[in-house]
Amino acid sequence: MNARWVLDTLWPELPQVDCTIVARWWPWDYYCVLTTRVWQDKSDPLYNSIIINSVPPKQYITRVYKCDKNGKRDEDHFYYMKEYPDPDLARRGHKEVVDLMEKGGLKLIIQNRSGH
């Protein structure tokens, strides 16, 4: 199902690369597509799984989660995640994910339940 509307943030805040809200046709069904740099915190399990265990290191990640119409997160899990080694690939990947969601072509499956 195609999106009802798509809203790109004009000035994403660091460490964000890009942030987009996608409204589905079902009332109150919104998703945030957030692409961000992974924090350099070695105690964070996400950092350990992405940075340390990847060759080349993946330093950017796109995540899709349910939100309200303003982008505020509703749940503590994600429906899609993809990692990238550099900011240019992350920007392109973000656009691809948004385009797929806009056309109804991205399958959303719960990826985790921990919020990381």
Secondary structure, 3 states (H helix, E strand, C coil): CCCCEEEECCCCCCCEEEEEEEECCCCCCEEEEEEEECCCCCCCHHHHHHHHCCCCCCCEEEEEEEECCCCCECCCCCCEEEEECCHHHHHHHHHHHHHHHHCCCCCCCCCCCCCC
